[in-house]
Amino acid sequence: MLAVDEQLSIILKGVEEIISLEELENKLYKAKKEERPLTIKLGLDPTAPDIHLGHSVVLRKIRQMQDLGHRAVIVIGDFTGMIGDPTGRSTARKQLSRAEVMKNAKTYKEQMFKILDREKTEIRFNSEWLDKLSFHDVIELSSKCTVAKIMEREDFKGRFEAHEPISMHEFFYPIIQGYDSVVLNADIELGGTEQKFNILMGRSLQRDLGQDSQVAIFMPILEGIDGEKKMSKSFGNYIGIDELPEDMYGKVMSIPDELIIKYFELATDIHPDELVYKKMLLSRHNINPMDVKMQLAREIVSLYHDMDKALKAEEYFKMVVQRKELPANMPVFEVPKEIMTNGSVDMSKLMVMAGLVSSTSEGRRIISQGGVKINGITVRGHKDVFIRHNDVLKVGKRRFMRLVIA
Protein backbone atom coordinates (compact mmCIF):
# COMPACT_ATOMS: atom_id res chain seq x y z
CA MET A 1 0.00 0.00 0.00
CA LEU A 2 1.38 3.40 -1.01
CA ALA A 3 2.35 6.09 1.51
CA VAL A 4 -0.61 8.06 2.83
CA ASP A 5 0.53 11.32 1.22
CA GLU A 6 0.66 9.64 -2.21
CA GLN A 7 -2.75 8.03 -1.65
CA LEU A 8 -4.23 11.41 -0.70
CA SER A 9 -2.81 13.01 -3.85
CA ILE A 10 -4.54 10.40 -6.04
CA ILE A 11 -7.81 10.30 -4.08
CA LEU A 12 -8.22 14.10 -4.02
CA LYS A 13 -7.66 14.57 -7.77
CA GLY A 14 -10.81 16.16 -9.17
CA VAL A 15 -12.77 16.01 -5.89
CA GLU A 16 -15.31 18.81 -5.45
CA GLU A 17 -15.68 18.54 -1.67
CA ILE A 18 -14.63 16.22 1.13
CA ILE A 19 -16.04 15.92 4.65
CA SER A 20 -13.58 15.73 6.17
CA LEU A 21 -9.96 15.66 4.97
CA GLU A 22 -8.65 15.12 8.51
CA GLU A 23 -10.92 12.09 8.98
CA LEU A 24 -9.80 10.62 5.64
CA GLU A 25 -6.16 11.06 6.56
CA ASN A 26 -6.73 9.36 9.92
CA LYS A 27 -8.58 6.46 8.30
CA LEU A 28 -5.79 5.97 5.75
CA TYR A 29 -3.08 5.96 8.43
CA LYS A 30 -5.06 3.48 10.54
CA ALA A 31 -5.75 1.20 7.55
CA LYS A 32 -2.06 1.22 6.58
CA LYS A 33 -0.98 0.45 10.15
CA GLU A 34 -3.51 -2.41 10.43
CA GLU A 35 -2.77 -3.61 6.88
CA ARG A 36 -6.44 -3.67 5.91
CA PRO A 37 -8.42 -2.00 3.12
CA LEU A 38 -10.94 0.74 3.68
CA THR A 39 -14.56 0.02 2.71
CA ILE A 40 -15.78 2.41 0.03
CA LYS A 41 -19.52 2.59 -0.52
CA LEU A 42 -21.39 3.68 -3.62
CA GLY A 43 -25.17 3.51 -3.73
CA LEU A 44 -26.88 3.12 -7.11
CA ASP A 45 -30.58 3.20 -7.83
CA PRO A 46 -30.68 1.71 -11.33
CA THR A 47 -33.44 3.87 -12.75
CA ALA A 48 -31.74 3.96 -16.18
CA PRO A 49 -29.59 1.11 -17.46
CA ASP A 50 -26.91 2.85 -19.55
CA ILE A 51 -23.69 4.28 -18.10
CA HIS A 52 -21.99 7.24 -19.78
CA LEU A 53 -18.83 9.20 -18.92
CA GLY A 54 -20.82 11.45 -16.58
CA HIS A 55 -21.72 8.42 -14.46
CA SER A 56 -18.17 7.09 -14.75
CA VAL A 57 -16.66 10.01 -12.79
CA VAL A 58 -17.51 8.42 -9.43
CA LEU A 59 -16.74 4.88 -10.67
CA ARG A 60 -13.29 5.96 -11.89
CA LYS A 61 -12.53 7.49 -8.50
CA ILE A 62 -13.48 4.21 -6.82
CA ARG A 63 -11.25 2.29 -9.25
CA GLN A 64 -8.34 4.59 -8.37
CA MET A 65 -8.89 3.77 -4.69
CA GLN A 66 -9.14 0.06 -5.50
CA ASP A 67 -5.75 0.33 -7.22
CA LEU A 68 -4.47 1.77 -3.94
CA GLY A 69 -5.58 -1.45 -2.20
CA HIS A 70 -9.05 -0.54 -0.92
CA ARG A 71 -12.35 -2.40 -1.30
CA ALA A 72 -15.57 -1.21 -2.92
CA VAL A 73 -19.10 -2.18 -1.98
CA ILE A 74 -21.66 -1.23 -4.61
CA VAL A 75 -25.14 -1.08 -3.12
CA ILE A 76 -27.77 -1.70 -5.78
CA GLY A 77 -30.89 0.01 -4.51
CA ASP A 78 -33.45 -2.60 -5.46
CA PHE A 79 -35.42 -1.54 -2.36
CA THR A 80 -34.77 2.24 -2.48
CA GLY A 81 -35.24 2.20 -6.26
CA MET A 82 -38.85 1.25 -5.66
CA ILE A 83 -39.25 4.42 -3.56
CA GLY A 84 -37.50 6.65 -6.07
CA ASP A 85 -34.80 9.17 -5.15
CA PRO A 86 -36.50 12.59 -4.73
CA THR A 87 -33.19 14.46 -5.20
CA GLY A 88 -33.59 17.40 -7.56
CA ARG A 89 -37.19 16.51 -8.36
CA SER A 90 -40.09 18.95 -8.56
CA THR A 91 -42.53 16.03 -8.40
CA ALA A 92 -42.42 12.56 -6.91
CA ARG A 93 -40.32 10.14 -8.95
CA LYS A 94 -42.13 7.24 -10.60
CA GLN A 95 -41.82 4.16 -8.42
CA LEU A 96 -40.23 1.24 -10.26
CA SER A 97 -41.29 -2.36 -9.90
CA ARG A 98 -38.83 -4.91 -8.50
CA ALA A 99 -38.64 -6.50 -11.99
CA GLU A 100 -37.73 -3.15 -13.61
CA VAL A 101 -35.08 -2.44 -11.00
CA MET A 102 -33.52 -5.90 -11.34
CA LYS A 103 -33.45 -5.70 -15.15
CA ASN A 104 -31.65 -2.34 -15.00
CA ALA A 105 -29.34 -3.62 -12.26
CA LYS A 106 -28.18 -6.49 -14.50
CA THR A 107 -27.11 -4.03 -17.21
CA TYR A 108 -25.46 -1.79 -14.61
CA LYS A 109 -23.40 -4.69 -13.28
CA GLU A 110 -22.21 -5.64 -16.76
CA GLN A 111 -21.12 -2.07 -17.53
CA MET A 112 -19.60 -1.29 -14.10
CA PHE A 113 -16.91 -3.92 -14.50
CA LYS A 114 -15.57 -2.09 -17.52
CA ILE A 115 -14.28 0.33 -14.87
CA LEU A 116 -14.13 -1.39 -11.48
CA ASP A 117 -11.79 -4.17 -10.37
CA ARG A 118 -14.04 -7.23 -10.12
CA GLU A 119 -11.78 -8.86 -7.52
CA LYS A 120 -12.04 -5.86 -5.18
CA THR A 121 -15.76 -5.19 -5.67
CA GLU A 122 -18.68 -6.57 -3.72
CA ILE A 123 -22.20 -6.13 -5.09
CA ARG A 124 -24.97 -5.96 -2.50
CA PHE A 125 -28.71 -5.38 -2.88
CA ASN A 126 -30.17 -3.28 -0.08
CA SER A 127 -33.37 -5.33 0.02
CA GLU A 128 -31.14 -7.91 1.75
CA TRP A 129 -31.42 -5.92 4.99
CA LEU A 130 -34.21 -3.42 4.34
CA ASP A 131 -36.81 -6.12 3.65
CA LYS A 132 -36.12 -7.47 7.13
CA LEU A 133 -36.78 -4.24 9.02
CA SER A 134 -39.90 -4.28 11.17
CA PHE A 135 -42.17 -1.26 11.46
CA HIS A 136 -40.68 -0.79 14.93
CA ASP A 137 -37.21 -0.59 13.34
CA VAL A 138 -38.41 1.99 10.81
CA ILE A 139 -39.93 4.15 13.57
CA GLU A 140 -36.68 3.86 15.52
CA LEU A 141 -34.65 4.99 12.49
CA SER A 142 -37.06 7.85 11.78
CA SER A 143 -36.52 9.18 15.30
CA LYS A 144 -32.91 9.94 14.35
CA CYS A 145 -33.98 12.65 11.89
CA THR A 146 -36.16 15.70 12.47
CA VAL A 147 -38.72 17.14 10.05
CA ALA A 148 -36.77 20.42 10.12
CA LYS A 149 -33.67 18.56 8.93
CA ILE A 150 -35.54 16.87 6.09
CA MET A 151 -37.09 20.20 5.03
CA GLU A 152 -33.62 21.72 4.64
CA ARG A 153 -33.45 19.89 1.32
CA GLU A 154 -34.01 22.37 -1.51
CA ASP A 155 -36.21 19.98 -3.48
CA PHE A 156 -38.58 19.35 -0.55
CA LYS A 157 -38.50 23.00 0.51
CA GLY A 158 -39.32 24.20 -3.00
CA ARG A 159 -42.16 21.76 -3.46
CA PHE A 160 -43.61 22.64 -0.06
CA GLU A 161 -43.51 26.38 -0.79
CA ALA A 162 -45.08 25.79 -4.21
CA HIS A 163 -47.86 23.75 -2.56
CA GLU A 164 -46.77 20.69 -4.55
CA PRO A 165 -47.55 17.33 -2.93
CA ILE A 166 -44.80 15.50 -1.02
CA SER A 167 -45.57 11.90 -0.14
CA MET A 168 -44.46 10.50 3.20
CA HIS A 169 -42.50 7.66 1.54
CA GLU A 170 -40.17 10.25 -0.05
CA PHE A 171 -39.06 11.42 3.39
CA PHE A 172 -37.84 7.89 4.11
CA TYR A 173 -35.47 7.78 1.12
CA PRO A 174 -32.46 9.59 2.66
CA ILE A 175 -32.94 7.81 5.99
CA ILE A 176 -33.04 4.37 4.39
CA GLN A 177 -30.15 5.20 2.06
CA GLY A 178 -28.15 6.36 5.06
CA TYR A 179 -28.95 3.14 6.91
CA ASP A 180 -27.12 1.24 4.15
CA SER A 181 -23.91 2.87 5.41
CA VAL A 182 -24.61 1.61 8.93
CA VAL A 183 -25.13 -1.97 7.75
CA LEU A 184 -21.90 -1.90 5.73
CA ASN A 185 -19.94 0.07 8.36
CA ALA A 186 -18.65 2.15 5.43
CA ASP A 187 -15.41 4.10 5.81
CA ILE A 188 -16.02 6.30 2.76
CA GLU A 189 -19.05 7.05 0.64
CA LEU A 190 -18.79 8.61 -2.80
CA GLY A 191 -21.39 10.41 -4.85
CA GLY A 192 -22.11 13.40 -7.02
CA THR A 193 -22.61 16.81 -5.43
CA GLU A 194 -26.37 16.41 -5.84
CA GLN A 195 -26.24 13.47 -3.38
CA LYS A 196 -24.81 15.53 -0.52
CA PHE A 197 -27.88 15.41 1.74
CA ASN A 198 -28.28 11.63 1.38
CA ILE A 199 -24.60 10.88 2.01
CA LEU A 200 -24.41 13.17 5.04
CA MET A 201 -27.45 11.37 6.41
CA GLY A 202 -25.32 8.22 6.40
CA ARG A 203 -22.64 10.00 8.46
CA SER A 204 -25.25 11.17 10.94
CA LEU A 205 -26.88 7.75 11.38
CA GLN A 206 -23.52 6.02 11.82
CA ARG A 207 -22.58 8.49 14.56
CA ASP A 208 -25.98 8.12 16.29
CA LEU A 209 -25.69 4.32 16.21
CA GLY A 210 -22.16 4.18 17.65
CA GLN A 211 -20.01 3.86 14.52
CA ASP A 212 -17.20 6.03 13.19
CA SER A 213 -18.74 8.35 10.61
CA GLN A 214 -17.92 7.67 6.98
CA VAL A 215 -15.89 10.23 5.04
CA ALA A 216 -18.07 11.88 2.37
CA ILE A 217 -16.40 12.48 -1.00
CA PHE A 218 -18.32 14.46 -3.59
CA MET A 219 -17.36 14.49 -7.26
CA PRO A 220 -18.36 17.35 -9.59
CA ILE A 221 -20.82 17.14 -12.44
CA LEU A 222 -19.19 16.52 -15.83
CA GLU A 223 -20.46 18.72 -18.65
CA GLY A 224 -21.43 17.01 -21.87
CA ILE A 225 -19.75 17.42 -25.24
CA ASP A 226 -21.69 20.66 -25.80
CA GLY A 227 -19.68 22.17 -22.94
CA GLU A 228 -22.78 23.65 -21.30
CA LYS A 229 -25.30 21.22 -19.79
CA LYS A 230 -24.43 18.26 -17.59
CA MET A 231 -23.82 15.08 -19.54
CA SER A 232 -27.15 13.34 -20.12
CA LYS A 233 -28.78 11.08 -22.67
CA SER A 234 -31.82 13.35 -22.63
CA PHE A 235 -29.65 16.27 -23.80
CA GLY A 236 -27.93 14.17 -26.48
CA ASN A 237 -24.52 15.39 -25.25
CA TYR A 238 -23.24 12.14 -23.75
CA ILE A 239 -20.43 9.67 -24.45
CA GLY A 240 -21.56 6.15 -23.61
CA ILE A 241 -18.98 3.70 -22.27
CA ASP A 242 -20.39 1.02 -24.61
CA GLU A 243 -20.03 3.14 -27.75
CA LEU A 244 -17.89 2.11 -30.71
CA PRO A 245 -14.27 3.33 -30.49
CA GLU A 246 -14.70 5.61 -33.53
CA ASP A 247 -17.81 7.26 -32.09
CA MET A 248 -16.25 7.63 -28.65
CA TYR A 249 -13.05 9.14 -30.08
CA GLY A 250 -14.93 11.55 -32.33
CA LYS A 251 -17.20 12.73 -29.52
CA VAL A 252 -14.23 13.46 -27.26
CA MET A 253 -12.66 15.48 -30.07
CA SER A 254 -15.81 17.62 -30.24
CA ILE A 255 -15.59 18.93 -26.65
CA PRO A 256 -14.60 22.60 -26.17
CA ASP A 257 -10.90 23.18 -25.50
CA GLU A 258 -11.64 24.62 -22.05
CA LEU A 259 -12.92 21.19 -20.92
CA ILE A 260 -9.79 19.23 -21.90
CA ILE A 261 -8.22 19.36 -18.44
CA LYS A 262 -11.53 18.65 -16.66
CA TYR A 263 -12.08 15.53 -18.80
CA PHE A 264 -8.52 14.37 -18.09
CA GLU A 265 -9.14 14.99 -14.40
CA LEU A 266 -12.53 13.29 -14.10
CA ALA A 267 -12.77 10.77 -16.95
CA THR A 268 -9.24 9.25 -16.95
CA ASP A 269 -6.83 7.76 -14.44
CA ILE A 270 -3.77 9.88 -15.25
CA HIS A 271 -1.55 10.73 -12.31
CA PRO A 272 -2.05 14.15 -10.66
CA ASP A 273 1.54 15.16 -11.54
CA GLU A 274 0.90 14.50 -15.24
CA LEU A 275 -2.30 16.52 -15.01
CA VAL A 276 -0.41 19.50 -13.59
CA TYR A 277 2.12 19.23 -16.45
CA LYS A 278 -0.60 19.20 -19.14
CA LYS A 279 -2.32 22.16 -17.49
CA MET A 280 0.97 24.09 -17.50
CA LEU A 281 1.64 23.34 -21.20
CA LEU A 282 -1.84 24.53 -22.20
CA SER A 283 -1.76 27.65 -20.04
CA ARG A 284 1.60 28.70 -21.49
CA HIS A 285 0.47 27.90 -25.05
CA ASN A 286 3.44 25.53 -25.40
CA ILE A 287 1.33 22.90 -27.10
CA ASN A 288 -1.52 22.79 -29.61
CA PRO A 289 -4.81 22.05 -27.77
CA MET A 290 -5.75 19.71 -30.65
CA ASP A 291 -2.75 17.51 -29.85
CA VAL A 292 -3.69 17.35 -26.15
CA LYS A 293 -7.30 16.58 -27.05
CA MET A 294 -6.13 13.69 -29.25
CA GLN A 295 -4.15 12.36 -26.27
CA LEU A 296 -7.35 12.65 -24.21
CA ALA A 297 -9.41 10.81 -26.84
CA ARG A 298 -6.83 8.01 -27.04
CA GLU A 299 -6.75 7.74 -23.25
CA ILE A 300 -10.54 7.51 -22.89
CA VAL A 301 -11.06 5.05 -25.76
CA SER A 302 -8.25 2.79 -24.48
CA LEU A 303 -9.92 2.64 -21.04
CA TYR A 304 -13.08 1.07 -22.48
CA HIS A 305 -11.59 -0.80 -25.44
CA ASP A 306 -7.78 -1.02 -25.81
CA MET A 307 -4.93 1.08 -27.17
CA ASP A 308 -4.91 -0.69 -30.55
CA LYS A 309 -8.58 0.21 -31.10
CA ALA A 310 -7.92 3.73 -29.83
CA LEU A 311 -5.17 4.21 -32.44
CA LYS A 312 -7.42 2.83 -35.20
CA ALA A 313 -10.18 5.22 -34.06
CA GLU A 314 -7.67 8.08 -34.26
CA GLU A 315 -6.73 7.15 -37.82
CA TYR A 316 -10.44 6.95 -38.70
CA PHE A 317 -10.95 10.44 -37.25
CA LYS A 318 -8.03 11.84 -39.23
CA MET A 319 -9.31 10.27 -42.45
CA VAL A 320 -13.01 11.09 -42.14
CA VAL A 321 -13.05 14.37 -40.19
CA GLN A 322 -9.72 16.02 -40.92
CA ARG A 323 -9.07 14.80 -44.49
CA LYS A 324 -12.81 14.39 -45.25
CA GLU A 325 -12.30 11.04 -46.96
CA LEU A 326 -14.88 8.26 -47.06
CA PRO A 327 -14.08 5.29 -44.80
CA ALA A 328 -12.82 2.28 -46.73
CA ASN A 329 -15.11 -0.28 -45.07
CA MET A 330 -18.33 1.51 -44.22
CA PRO A 331 -21.30 -0.62 -43.14
CA VAL A 332 -23.99 -1.46 -45.68
CA PHE A 333 -27.73 -1.20 -45.04
CA GLU A 334 -30.28 -2.86 -47.29
CA VAL A 335 -33.28 -0.52 -47.39
CA PRO A 336 -36.56 -2.46 -46.86
CA LYS A 337 -38.93 -2.01 -49.79
CA GLU A 338 -41.89 -1.49 -47.47
CA ILE A 339 -40.57 1.87 -46.23
CA MET A 340 -40.04 3.22 -49.76
CA THR A 341 -42.63 5.14 -51.78
CA ASN A 342 -41.65 6.05 -55.35
CA GLY A 343 -37.97 6.01 -54.42
CA SER A 344 -38.43 8.14 -51.29
CA VAL A 345 -38.29 7.34 -47.58
CA ASP A 346 -38.94 8.87 -44.21
CA MET A 347 -35.28 9.45 -43.34
CA SER A 348 -35.84 9.47 -39.57
CA LYS A 349 -37.38 5.96 -39.78
CA LEU A 350 -34.59 4.70 -42.03
CA MET A 351 -31.97 5.95 -39.60
CA VAL A 352 -33.65 4.10 -36.72
CA MET A 353 -33.87 0.87 -38.73
CA ALA A 354 -30.20 1.21 -39.71
CA GLY A 355 -29.19 1.63 -36.07
CA LEU A 356 -27.79 5.13 -36.63
CA VAL A 357 -30.10 6.76 -34.06
CA SER A 358 -32.13 5.40 -31.17
CA SER A 359 -35.45 7.06 -32.04
CA THR A 360 -37.23 8.93 -34.84
CA SER A 361 -37.28 12.06 -32.67
CA GLU A 362 -33.47 11.93 -32.36
CA GLY A 363 -33.27 11.45 -36.14
CA ARG A 364 -35.51 14.45 -36.82
CA ARG A 365 -33.45 16.56 -34.41
CA ILE A 366 -30.19 15.74 -36.20
CA ILE A 367 -31.79 16.39 -39.59
CA SER A 368 -33.13 19.78 -38.44
CA GLN A 369 -29.61 20.68 -37.30
CA GLY A 370 -28.20 19.92 -40.75
CA GLY A 371 -26.35 16.84 -39.50
CA VAL A 372 -27.52 14.37 -42.17
CA LYS A 373 -26.12 14.19 -45.70
CA ILE A 374 -26.58 11.97 -48.74
CA ASN A 375 -23.58 11.93 -51.05
CA GLY A 376 -22.39 15.13 -49.40
CA ILE A 377 -25.69 17.01 -49.85
CA THR A 378 -27.49 18.09 -46.66
CA VAL A 379 -30.92 16.53 -46.08
CA ARG A 380 -33.38 19.35 -45.32
CA GLY A 381 -36.40 17.44 -44.06
CA HIS A 382 -37.15 13.94 -42.85
CA LYS A 383 -40.11 13.13 -45.14
CA ASP A 384 -40.00 12.09 -48.80
CA VAL A 385 -36.20 11.93 -49.02
CA PHE A 386 -35.20 10.49 -52.41
CA ILE A 387 -32.51 7.80 -52.27
CA ARG A 388 -30.76 5.63 -54.86
CA HIS A 389 -28.82 2.39 -54.86
CA ASN A 390 -25.26 2.85 -53.46
CA ASP A 391 -25.93 6.29 -51.93
CA VAL A 392 -23.66 7.20 -49.02
CA LEU A 393 -25.58 8.35 -45.92
CA LYS A 394 -23.64 10.43 -43.40
CA VAL A 395 -25.03 11.16 -39.93
CA GLY A 396 -23.10 13.69 -37.87
CA LYS A 397 -19.38 13.94 -38.52
CA ARG A 398 -18.40 10.31 -38.24
CA ARG A 399 -21.21 7.85 -38.96
CA PHE A 400 -21.36 6.58 -42.54
CA MET A 401 -23.52 3.95 -44.20
CA ARG A 402 -23.87 2.78 -47.78
CA LEU A 403 -27.50 2.32 -48.79
CA VAL A 404 -28.38 -0.69 -50.91
CA ILE A 405 -31.73 -0.93 -52.69
CA ALA A 406 -32.59 -4.45 -53.81
HELIX and SHEET records of a PDB file:
HELIX    1   1 VAL A    4  ILE A   11  1                                   8    
HELIX    2   2 LEU A   21  GLU A   34  1                                  14    
HELIX    3   3 LEU A   53  ASP A   67  1                                  15    
HELIX    4   4 THR A   80  MET A   82  5                                   3    
HELIX    5   5 ARG A   98  MET A  112  1                                  15    
HELIX    6   6 ARG A  118  LYS A  120  5                                   3    
HELIX    7   7 SER A  127  LEU A  130  1                                   4    
HELIX    8   8 PHE A  135  SER A  142  1                                   8    
HELIX    9   9 VAL A  147  ILE A  150  1                                   4    
HELIX   10  10 GLU A  154  GLU A  161  1                                   8    
HELIX   11  11 MET A  168  LEU A  184  1                                  17    
HELIX   12  12 THR A  193  GLN A  195  5                                   3    
HELIX   13  13 LYS A  196  ASP A  208  1                                  13    
HELIX   14  14 LYS A  233  PHE A  235  5                                   3    
HELIX   15  15 PRO A  245  MET A  253  1                                   9    
HELIX   16  16 ASP A  257  LEU A  259  5                                   3    
HELIX   17  17 ILE A  260  ALA A  267  1                                   8    
HELIX   18  18 PRO A  272  SER A  283  1                                  12    
HELIX   19  19 PRO A  289  TYR A  304  1                                  16    
HELIX   20  20 MET A  307  PHE A  317  1                                  11    
HELIX   21  21 LYS A  318  GLN A  322  3                                   5    
HELIX   22  22 LYS A  337  ILE A  339  5                                   3    
HELIX   23  23 MET A  347  MET A  353  1                                   7    
HELIX   24  24 THR A  360  SER A  368  1                                   9    
SHEET    1   A 6 GLU A  17  ILE A  19  0                                        
SHEET    2   A 6 VAL A 215  MET A 219 -1                                        
SHEET    3   A 6 ILE A 188  GLY A 192  1                                        
SHEET    4   A 6 THR A  39  LEU A  44  1                                        
SHEET    5   A 6 ARG A  71  ILE A  76  1                                        
SHEET    6   A 6 THR A 121  PHE A 125  1                                        
SHEET    1   B 5 VAL A 332  GLU A 334  0                                        
SHEET    2   B 5 ARG A 399  VAL A 404  1                                        
SHEET    3   B 5 VAL A 392  VAL A 395 -1                                        
SHEET    4   B 5 VAL A 372  ILE A 374 -1                                        
SHEET    5   B 5 ILE A 377  THR A 378 -1                                        
SHEET    1   C 2 SER A 344  VAL A 345  0                                        
SHEET    2   C 2 VAL A 385  PHE A 386 -1                                        
END                                                                             
